[in-house]
């Protein structure tokens, strides 16, 4: 079934008697197989006929010969088959293939045995009987004449492919490789060469049959030339990789040293002819080191040195790393040979090609240069990674040096396997406080890039961005180390792959003028070497911005780089790429680079803008508020300074009438995420816009808005700005998609208007913004975190404007914000406003908190957390602030009643007295208006919740069913971003439960944030129940199933609530409550199978959810989910657990997966889920086995 190859090593240990017996048994089995479709091998007279002995020498080593220990002199070096052995019943050797073998099969390279009689019988129609008879003659002239006749017959054959293998077998048998006459030998080799070079597919079995004999002929000077030509023909037919692989062992084991030395010389010519793409370089290098260079014969060593020199021509100096441990004398000889064969790489194309390349035999073709790479993953130990982050700088340095040593030991050729964590650790060292360690890290990263090659890009996970940040260091040596690392990187991955990272670095102001100058100089050296010059075009726009840099060196370096790009890409490509630049920048670029095509495209109005919008002079900057406006204070004045009439600005606007037909917005090349990453703003706290931020806004505005609109919005005349706003206002209803894409640019422009003192323009902006936010609400659009961070700090800070009308509009705008930005996310910005230096801003923020409490309830959105900050303002000197704080606290008292004292924090006696008076006044006011007592509505609803359970929830708009009898509802994103829409009575009903049953009712309502109070009470009861003297456990056991049912419903709700931007506090509470429940075995056993099914399914789904690690405290939540699953498996009823897990092995209902769905297909997700279920089953099985083994040991101990 499998042949004798796998049994050789075991059979060598048998004695002769057993070998002979086993040989007879194998022979009879072989005869049985052959009888099914192959002519049986005849063995009669084989021992007495000398010719038959010669014939048998040409056959493959049989099973019997393996057992007998005889080695036929013809046999080639045994090698692993490229595929499983095929049954000889399906195909006859050398004959036409049957229909059953029409399907593609892996070729069997080991030749089967075939007798001379069988060969003659099959060649009856091809070769004359007289010719074969003469080939057997003992007279050399007759054999010579016969081989000549055979050569003619072969050349005249029209279908040589069908008989190729049989002809080769015939020549190997008669006259065979033991032929003594040189002329006959030459003729035999020529016939085989002709067959190998003529047939469409030359079988590898034929190569195996001939290789030993041909290699011996190469050692003979008389037959060397035709033999080498024959080997070359074999390489063209089956590939040099297969021929080399078979020759290694033949040459190594042959007794004639000429076979080795001359064979290696032929390999030199073969490498020169075919290159190295089809060779396994590791095998050939090992052969040279272990056999060729270790030979005692000088001719063999010299041949090996020539072979290594030829390899150097194709693979380059990297080969030296694999030969560093050879003798010094040989190293000197190798260096001399390297000089004779300098590295040419792709410039040295192969002279010959392989007709039918076998991809299975030449795996090195898939790599970039074919040189072997070592797997270093086992050397990247957890200890090494931990020491890279050690507080001790000496340990960190030792770890970096250890990385360099690992690469050196791997001959600077490593695989990417296991290097992802290493790059992550090294990335941390790029921010090391010790600058020497940063430079050492840069050196290590360069070494890793050189050793890993192109695969470093995927394994490094964007570490190049952190490397480029080091270019901004003020130390020259640091910048030089960075450039050296970049040199190594560009040699490994090419500059094309680095362009996105470099483009970001060029636009980063933190890079510094010296860093950007060095980076431009480096780019100028390498850009001409790019394989595709068009890949450099994305660098033009950040380079264009650098033409306006304050540093003359940066401007000069940027201009030099852009000229280099212009040389290799041409004017047309450069002009096309820069055409959408803002007009001022475009004019400067066109002037510096002398782009005629761009000059022609710039209208007179644009040139006027370029003049009027230029950066102000140093004297002009003194009269401008820093960071607010980078435009000239007066367009006419700026224009007149340059010899342009003051009325040019009017002409500039009026000349834009032809643009009205164009689209107002241009989102073709818009990338909102990139802009948001580029605009660095401080979250929550407002800061005046910086100069570079204003420059970036100008570029973005002119790029993505129609020219006439951009000119109006960026004009220093507020009337023109109002005209621009009116154009936007008209386009707003029909351009919803475009407005969403460019919203960040608009918000940045609005921030500039808020920071200016022109009231007319500000009021126009405040009239436009409500319409804009209503449009966003209609599209169900929610602001991103970046957009909120751009706009909200400014809006909150400026809400304390000194004009009452402006304050009112801004206050209404903040209240409107909850339609497009959730209240929990909005509150931190308002809380920051309470710390403002502007008292009016603080008053407005306090009033807004009171408004939200009155309209949305106290608990919703975390408003209760703000009460201590509001209460603290009652100690302020400013009477208006104290009044606003007291009014807001009175609103809280109206909702909460006396419970409000639990949330106001620590207060002085004077503050408490003041609050008490205000609360009494509020109670009297409520009594006059017949609104009841403070907190009555909340208390009444709490009682209703206890009495009616889920009915209250259903009447209040909650769609969650408390029934756990059926299957759990599908997981959805419940939209907690709009949690402020829940009625305040419902929110108030879930605070301060009296006992654990009321707490369970509150949890059953299903509101994540409000259920926390209920879960606190339940956790306390569970802690008390652990006490043996407590009787509370019996009561809890009766409600255990309901408790777990409610909590299992809360799991997806709390997680979805946190994913909407809220705190993960409710997630932690629900997991902690479940953990305490399942720590008590009696409670865990009381949970029913259906409830356990719902809970386990939810936990496993959230364990697989890709969004959980991205949440606040995501790693802690994952750990808690894992620990909870283990507790359930340990303490829940075993049979129920097994039933649940086995049922979960079926494909899961698609509706159970979280929304939005991950990128994987449903089949992939179900497979991951099943794998996790199997792990749980294995864990549960181990727990059961340990339990029963413990009982068994106790039984044995006692009995």
C-alpha positions, -999 to 999 in steps of 0.1 A, spaced: 0 0 0 27 25 9 58 9 -6 91 1 11 103 36 16 88 41 51 101 7 62 137 9 52 150 22 86 132 -5 105 142 -33 81 179 -26 84 179 -40 120 166 -75 109 189 -105 106 195 -122 72 171 -151 78 141 -127 86 151 -105 57 150 -134 32 116 -146 45 101 -112 43 116 -107 8 98 -138 -4 65 -126 11 68 -92 -5 77 -108 -39 45 -129 -39 24 -99 -29 40 -78 -58 32 -106 -83 -5 -105 -71 -8 -67 -77 9 -69 -111 -14 -96 -123 -44 -72 -121 -32 -51 -151 6 -51 -155 27 -78 -173 44 -97 -145 82 -95 -141 99 -126 -154 126 -139 -132 135 -172 -150 171 -175 -159 179 -142 -143 207 -158 -122 225 -174 -151 223 -148 -179 249 -121 -178 228 -99 -200 198 -103 -175 221 -92 -147 229 -61 -167 193 -55 -174 183 -59 -138 209 -32 -129 187 -7 -147 156 -13 -126 145 6 -95 156 -8 -62 129 -33 -53 116 -44 -20 135 -76 -22 168 -58 -29 162 -35 0 159 -65 23 189 -83 7 211 -53 12 222 -52 -25 225 -18 -40 220 -17 -78 247 5 -93 222 25 -114 199 36 -87 196 73 -81 195 88 -46 161 80 -30 140 110 -23 106 117 -10 78 112 -35 59 143 -44 26 125 -39 10 92 -29 19 61 -49 -6 53 -77 -20 19 -83 -4 2 -114 -37 -12 -123 -49 22 -135 -19 29 -159 7 9 -176 43 23 -176 52 39 -209 19 31 -225 -11 53 -233 -31 65 -203 -65 50 -197 -96 71 -193 -95 66 -156 -62 85 -153 -74 115 -173 -78 135 -142 -47 154 -131 -25 133 -108 7 139 -89 35 123 -108 52 93 -94 89 100 -97 101 66 -86 104 41 -116 88 7 -112 105 -25 -122 101 -37 -158 119 -66 -174 138 -64 -207 114 -88 -223 84 -66 -214 102 -35 -228 110 -54 -260 74 -65 -263 60 -30 -259 85 -15 -284 78 -40 -312 61 -14 -333 87 13 -327 121 -4 -326 131 -33 -349 140 -66 -332 173 -68 -351 183 -34 -336 177 -46 -300 195 -78 -307 226 -59 -320 224 -37 -289 229 -69 -268 259 -79 -289 293 -84 -274 309 -68 -304 312 -30 -299 309 -22 -336 276 -40 -338 264 -21 -308 276 12 -323 258 4 -355 226 -5 -336 226 27 -316 230 47 -348 200 29 -363 180 35 -331 189 71 -332 175 74 -367 143 56 -357 138 78 -328 143 110 -348 117 97 -374 90 90 -348 60 113 -350 45 104 -316 77 102 -294 59 111 -262 41 77 -260 73 57 -262 98 81 -245 99 62 -211 102 28 -228 130 40 -250 149 54 -220 144 21 -201 157 2 -231 188 23 -233 194 19 -196 191 -18 -200 210 -23 -233 237 -14 -238 233 0 -203 255 23 -182 282 -3 -179 291 1 -216 329 4 -220 330 18 -255 332 56 -255 315 61 -289 286 39 -279 283 58 -246 282 92 -265 255 79 -289 234 66 -260 236 100 -242 227 119 -274 196 97 -280 185 104 -244 192 141 -248 172 142 -280 142 125 -263 143 148 -232 145 179 -254 118 168 -279 89 153 -260 62 176 -246 64 161 -211 95 142 -201 87 118 -171 107 124 -139 110 86 -137 133 87 -167 155 113 -150 158 91 -120 167 61 -142 195 81 -159 210 104 -133 235 80 -118 249 69 -151 249 104 -165 267 118 -135 294 91 -139 298 101 -176 302 137 -165 333 126 -145 348 111 -177 365 138 -199 356 118 -231 319 119 -224 317 150 -202 304 174 -229 274 153 -241 266 143 -205 265 179 -193 243 187 -223 220 159 -213 217 172 -177 208 206 -190 181 190 -212 168 173 -181 166 207 -163 147 222 -192 123 193 -191 116 188 -154 133 218 -137 167 222 -122 153 219 -87 144 182 -91 177 174 -109 198 192 -82 178 175 -54 186 140 -68 222 148 -76 231 159 -40 231 124 -25 245 107 -57 276 130 -57 280 129 -19 280 91 -17 299 83 -49 334 69 -45 348 88 -75 358 123 -64 355 134 -100 317 128 -99 315 154 -71 339 181 -85 327 179 -121 291 176 -110 294 209 -91 310 225 -121 280 216 -141 258 231 -114 276 264 -119 266 264 -155 231 253 -146 227 282 -121 240 306 -148 215 293 -173 184 289 -152 189 313 -123 179 305 -88 141 309 -89 135 272 -93 161 261 -67 158 254 -30 186 277 -19 188 263 16 195 228 3 222 240 -22 239 262 5 239 233 30 253 210 3 281 235 -5 289 240 32 286 203 44 300 185 13 317 208 -12 338 230 11 345 202 35 360 180 7 397 171 9 401 175 -29 411 209 -39 392 206 -72 360 200 -54 365 230 -31 373 253 -60 342 241 -79 321 248 -48 336 283 -45 326 290 -81 291 277 -75 287 300 -44 300 329 -65 274 322 -91 247 321 -65 260 355 -52 253 369 -87 216 361 -84 208 365 -46 233 391 -36 254 397 -5 228 382 19 243 348 11 274 357 31 254 355 63 250 317 58 287 312 53 301 331 81 312 300 100 335 285 73 373 287 75 390 321 71 410 309 41 378 298 23 362 331 32 389 350 15 385 328 -16 348 334 -15 352 371 -13 374 371 -44 348 350 -62 321 375 -51 340 403 -68 341 382 -100 303 377 -98 288 410 -85 252 410 -76 229 417 -105 195 405 -92 167 412 -117 193 425 -142 205 389 -147 176 371 -164 180 334 -169 192 322 -203 171 291 -203 136 283 -192 118 253 -178 92 239 -201 70 223 -174 77 238 -140 66 217 -111 56 241 -84 57 214 -57 94 209 -63 104 245 -64 88 262 -34 115 288 -33 99 305 -63 73 320 -40 98 340 -19 113 372 -30 149 361 -33 148 324 -24 172 325 5 159 306 36 145 325 65 146 312 101 116 311 124 126 330 155 92 328 172 105 304 198 132 329 209 107 357 214 98 346 249 73 363 272 103 372 295 120 391 266 88 410 258 82 418 295 118 431 299 113 454 270 88 472 291 107 469 324 111 500 346 148 493 348 165 509 317 194 484 319 170 455 314 153 474 285 187 479 269 197 443 274 164 432 258 170 454 227 205 439 224 190 404 228 167 411 198 198 421 177 216 390 187 186 368 177 186 383 143 224 379 140 221 342 149 195 338 122 220 350 96 199 382 93 172 363 75 140 358 96 104 348 91 76 371 102 61 344 124 57 356 160 71 391 155 39 410 159 42 411 197 79 420 193 71 450 172 44 461 196 69 460 225 95 479 204 69 505 195 66 513 232 104 519 234 102 545 207 85 567 233 111 559 260 123 587 282 159 575 277 169 589 243 197 564 240 172 535 242 151 552 215 181 553 192 189 516 200 153 507 192 155 525 159 186 505 150 169 473 160 138 481 139 161 488 109 178 454 114 145 436 117 132 452 85 163 442 66 162 407 80 124 402 73 121 417 39 87 428 24 67 409 50 78 434 77 50 457 66 22 434 77 40 422 109 49 457 122 13 470 125 21 505 115 52 510 136 66 531 108 43 560 119 60 560 153 94 557 137 87 589 116 77 608 148 113 605 159 123 626 130 110 656 149 136 652 177 158 682 182 190 660 185 207 655 152 219 620 161 184 609 168 173 622 134 202 604 117 192 571 135 157 576 122 169 581 86 191 550 89 160 530 100 141 544 71 169 534 47 166 498 59 128 500 56 128 513 21 152 486 11 129 460 25 94 472 14 100 499 -13 90 535 -9 56 529 -24 44 512 8 57 540 30 40 569 12 8 570 34 29 572 66 53 598 52 24 620 40 11 622 75 45 629 89 50 658 65 18 674 76 25 670 113 37 702 128 53 683 157 79 670 132 96 704 135 113 723 108 146 704 110 129 671 109 107 680 79 138 694 61 157 661 67 127 641 56 124 661 24 161 656 17 158 619 22 128 617 0 146 635 -28 173 608 -28 149 579 -29 119 591 -50 137 585 -83 141 548 -74 104 541 -70 91 513 -92 59 533 -100 66 571 -99 29 578 -97 29 565 -61 48 596 -51 20 619 -61 1 617 -28 32 634 -12 27 665 -33 -1 681 -13 16 681 21 48 692 3 28 721 -13 18 732 22 54 732 32 62 757 5 46 782 29 65 771 59 81 798 81 115 780 78 134 788 46 152 755 48 120 735 48 106 756 19 138 749 -1 139 712 7 102 709 -2 107 727 -35 137 704 -43 116 673 -36 87 685 -57 110 692 -86 123 657 -84 87 644 -86 81 667 -115 110 652 -133 99 616 -130 61 621 -133 59 650 -157 40 683 -157 6 668 -166 5 643 -137 17 669 -112 -7 696 -124 -36 671 -123 -28 661 -87 -25 697 -75 -55 711 -93 -78 709 -64 -55 728 -40 -68 760 -25 -61 789 -48 -34 807 -27 -14 775 -23 -19 766 -60 -5 800 -71 26 796 -50 32 760 -63 27 771 -99 52 799 -94 79 778 -77 76 748 -100 69 768 -131 39 747 -140 25 763 -172 -6 741 -173 -15 752 -137 -8 789 -145 -33 787 -174 -60 773 -151 -58 801 -126 -83 829 -133 -76 865 -126 -100 864 -96 -80 836 -81 -48 855 -85 -64 884 -68 -74 861 -39 -38 848 -37 -26 883 -33 -53 894 -8 -52 862 12 -15 860 17 -2 857 52 1 891 70 34 907 76 50 908 110 37 943 116 2 933 106 1 904 131 4 927 160 -30 941 154 -47 907 151 -58 886 180 -34 856 181 -49 824 167 -82 839 156 -77 851 121 -49 845 96 -64 866 69 -55 903 62 -75 927 83 -86 945 52 -87 930 18 -84 963 0 -55 974 22 -36 941 16 -42 944 -21 -31 980 -23 2 971 -5 10 949 -35 -1 973 -62 -36 959 -67 -66 983 -67 -88 983 -36 -119 974 -57 -103 941 -68 -121 923 -40 -155 934 -54 -144 923 -89 -132 890 -74 -167 882 -61 -186 894 -91 -165 873 -114 -177 841 -98 -212 842 -115 -200 816 -140 -194 792 -111 -231 791 -101 -237 761 -123 -211 740 -104 -219 718 -74 -216 737 -41 -198 709 -24 -169 687 -36 -167 654 -17 -149 634 -44 -115 632 -26 -129 638 9 -117 616 37 -135 626 68 -117 602 91 -82 614 80 -92 650 86 -105 642 121 -73 624 129 -53 653 116 -72 680 136 -59 676 171 -81 693 197 -83 690 234 -115 671 245 -140 690 268 -118 720 275 -119 749 250 -87 763 235 -83 791 210 -77 778 174 -40 777 167 -24 792 136 -16 758 119 -53 748 126 -65 778 108 -41 771 79 -55 736 76 -91 748 77 -84 772 48 -69 744 28 -99 721 35 -124 749 28 -110 758 -6 -107 721 -15 -142 709 -8 -164 740 -13 -172 758 -45 -148 787 -52 -173 815 -49 -185 801 -16 -150 796 -2 -141 832 -12 -171 845 7 -166 824 38 -129 833 40 -134 870 34 -126 894 62 -157 914 54 -186 901 76 -211 909 49 -194 886 25 -194 859 52 -231 864 56 -236 860 19 -216 827 21 -239 815 49 -270 823 29 -256 802 0 -251 773 24 -286 778 39 -302 776 4 -283 744 -4 -290 727 29 -323 709 21 -309 693 -10 -274 685 1 -278 663 32 -252 637 23 -226 663 13 -232 683 45 -226 652 67 -194 644 49 -180 680 53 -196 687 87 -163 688 105 -151 716 82 -182 736 87 -180 732 125 -144 744 125 -155 775 105 -183 781 130 -158 780 158 -138 808 141 -170 829 139 -177 823 176 -143 835 185 -147 868 165 -164 899 179 -188 906 150 -223 902 164 -241 904 131 -222 875 116 -225 855 148 -263 859 149 -265 847 113 -245 816 123 -268 810 153 -298 813 129 -282 788 105 -271 762 131 -306 751 143 -316 745 107 -284 725 102 -290 704 133 -327 698 124 -314 685 90 -290 662 107 -317 649 131 -340 642 101 -312 620 87 -308 603 121 -272 614 121 -252 615 154 -221 636 158 -188 618 159 -165 622 189 -141 643 168 -169 666 156 -182 670 192 -147 678 204 -143 704 177 -176 723 183 -190 716 218 -161 731 240 -164 764 221 -202 764 222 -202 758 259 -175 784 266 -191 811 244 -226 804 258 -218 830 284 -218 858 258 -222 893 271 -252 899 248 -284 884 262 -298 876 227 -267 856 218 -268 838 251 -304 828 246 -297 814 211 -267 795 223 -286 781 252 -314 768 229 -287 754 206 -272 734 235 -306 720 244 -311 711 207 -278 692 207 -293 662 224 -311 654 192 -277 647 174 -255 639 204 -265 617 233 -270 633 267 -245 611 286 -218 623 262 -229 659 263 -229 662 301 -190 661 305 -188 692 282 -214 710 303 -196 699 335 -164 714 321 -184 746 316 -190 748 354 -153 753 358 -151 782 333 -135 815 343 -165 832 328 -193 835 354 -220 839 327 -209 806 312 -211 788 346 -246 802 351 -258 791 317 -244 756 323 -261 753 356 -294 764 341 -290 739 313 -285 711 338 -317 722 356 -335 722 322 -324 686 315 -335 674 350 -369 690 346 -375 676 311 -356 643 312 -356 631 347 -328 632 373 -313 597 367 -312 597 329 -279 604 313 -260 606 346 -274 639 357 -273 629 394 -235 628 391 -235 665 383 -254 675 415 -223 677 437 -207 701 412 -238 722 411 -242 721 449 -206 733 453 -215 765 434 -238 776 463 -206 787 481 -196 811 453 -194 848 460 -214 857 429 -250 859 438 -262 850 403 -243 818 403 -256 809 438 -292 817 426 -288 795 395 -274 766 415 -302 768 441 -328 768 413 -313 737 397 -311 719 430 -347 728 437 -357 711 405 -338 680 416 -357 682 450 -390 684 431 -382 651 414 -363 632 441 -378 646 474 -356 642 505 -335 617 486 -317 647 470 -296 650 501 -279 617 491 -265 632 459 -254 667 467 -222 657 484 -205 672 514 -218 707 522 -211 732 549 -238 741 575 -244 774 557 -249 757 524 -273 732 539 -293 759 556 -295 778 523 -306 746 505 -332 738 532 -348 772 528 -350 768 491 -364 733 493 -391 745 517 -399 774 493 -402 748 465 -425 726 485 -448 756 492 -448 765 455 -457 730 445 -485 730 471 -499 763 457 -499 748 422 -514 716 435 -485 696 421 -483 674 452 -453 669 475 -417 667 463 -409 631 452 -445 619 455 -448 610 418 -416 590 420 -427 571 452 -461 563 436 -446 548 406 -422 528 427 -452 512 445 -469 507 411 -438 489 399 -438 465 429 -476 458 425 -479 455 388 -445 443 376 -440 445 339 -474 462 333 -459 496 342 -430 490 319 -453 482 290 -475 512 297 -444 534 298 -432 524 264 -408 496 273 -410 468 248 -390 443 268 -410 413 280 -402 398 313 -414 364 303 -386 339 303 -407 309 293 -399 312 256 -366 318 239 -348 350 246 -355 379 223 -331 387 195 -302 409 204 -306 445 192 -290 478 196 -317 494 217 -308 530 210 -296 541 243 -282 572 227 -317 586 230 -321 574 266 -332 609 276 -366 603 260 -376 579 288 -402 595 310 -388 609 342 -414 591 363 -400 558 351 -365 569 358 -374 581 392 -391 548 401 -359 529 401 -339 546 428 -335 534 464 -353 500 466 -365 491 501 -357 454 500 -343 428 476 -377 419 461 -383 455 452 -347 455 438 -355 425 417 -386 443 403 -364 473 394 -339 450 376 -369 434 357 -377 468 342 -346 465 321 -332 500 323 -294 496 325 -283 527 344 -313 526 368 -310 488 375 -276 494 392 -294 505 424 -314 473 424 -283 451 418 -265 468 447 -293 456 470 -293 421 455 -255 418 459 -258 428 495 -284 401 501 -263 375 483 -234 383 506 -255 379 537 -269 346 524 -235 330 524 -236 332 562 -246 298 576 -267 313 603 -287 334 578 -322 322 567 -323 345 537 -308 318 514 -341 298 514 -360 328 502 -334 336 475 -335 300 462 -372 304 455 -365 334 433 -331 322 419 -345 313 385 -363 346 381 -332 365 393 -309 349 367 -336 354 340 -337 391 347 -300 394 348 -296 374 315 -319 399 298 -298 427 313 -265 414 298 -272 425 262 -289 457 274 -260 469 295 -234 461 269 -254 478 241 -259 508 265 -222 510 271 -214 507 234 -236 537 227 -212 558 246 -223 554 282 -202 542 311 -195 504 315 -206 506 352 -239 488 345 -220 460 327 -197 454 357 -227 453 381 -247 428 361 -216 405 357 -208 409 394 -243 400 405 -243 369 383 -209 360 397 -221 361 433 -252 342 424 -233 313 408 -208 312 436 -235 297 458 -241 261 446 -276 259 459 -286 290 440 -268 278 409 -286 244 410 -320 262 413 -316 278 379 -337 260 353 -323 246 320 -341 272 298 -328 301 318 -293 286 318 -295 282 280 -303 319 275 -276 330 299 -248 309 285 -257 318 249 -256 355 258 -222 352 276 -206 333 247 -219 358 221 -204 387 240 -172 369 245 -169 367 207 -181 403 201 -153 423 185 -166 456 200 -161 445 237 -123 451 237 -129 486 224 -152 496 253 -141 514 284 -125 487 306 -130 462 277 -102 439 289 -117 438 324 -151 430 310 -137 401 289 -119 387 319 -151 390 340 -171 372 312 -145 343 312 -145 340 350 -183 340 351 -185 312 325 -161 291 346 -182 297 377 -213 286 358 -196 254 346 -183 247 381 -215 252 401 -245 249 378 -264 216 376 -242 193 355 -269 176 334 -285 210 325 -251 224 315 -243 194 293 -277 196 276 -274 233 270 -239 231 255 -247 201 233 -277 219 219 -256 250 212 -234 230 189 -262 234 163 -259 265 140 -271 296 159 -301 316 148 -288 346 128 -310 370 148 -291 361 180 -259 378 167 -252 413 178 -260 443 156 -242 457 137 -229 424 125 -192 418 122 -174 416 89 -172 378 89 -197 356 72 -224 338 91 -206 305 86 -173 319 101 -191 333 131 -210 300 137 -177 282 135 -161 304 161 -192 300 184 -190 262 180 -153 262 189 -160 282 221 -189 258 230 -165 228 225 -140 244 248 -167 247 275 -177 211 270 -140 200 274 -138 221 306 -170 207 320 -158 171 311 -126 177 330 -145 190 360 -167 158 360 -136 135 356 -118 152 385 -149 148 407 -154 111 400 -116 104 404 -117 121 438 -146 99 448 -128 68 435 -97 77 455 -117 82 487 -134 48 481 -100 30 477 -87 48 508 -116 36 530 -121 1 516 
